[in-house]
Amino acid sequence: MSNRGGAGLESASTALQSLADAQSEDMWGNEAGVAAAREQLISFLTLARKGFAKEKGGYEDFGSKVNRAEEDFRRTEEAAAGQLASAGAAMNSNAAIANAAAGVGSAGSTGTAPSGVPSAVGDQPEI
């Protein structure tokens, strides 16, 4: 998972801190209402910065969990493929299974059923 999202959240957090730091009394003035508005804006920007910083941590935690899940899935898939290959090799090394899979010696391959077993055509017992 890309870390561009985490970097974007970090960048937003840094920008909000810079914006909060730039809210000087010299720029706003010192009147009571203006000073209160300035303090509220600084408080808001600080809270938003903290929110972005927290989201960055959650995003990175989620990303690392996704990466671990992908890796676990890949390992599981490789292990399953290895087990299937091993089982296939074991079955191919067993002559009876290999012959059955190839149709050699099976009742269906010669067109005749074993004795006492009715064929699909003509030998059906009467009910």
Secondary structure, 3 states (H helix, E strand, C coil): CCCHHHHHHHHHHHHHHHHHHCCCHHHHCCCHHHHHHHHHHHHHHHHHHHHHHHHHHHHHHHHHHHHHHHHHHHHHHHHHHHHHHHHHHHHHHCHHHHHHHHCCCCHHHHCCCCCCCCCCCCCCCCC
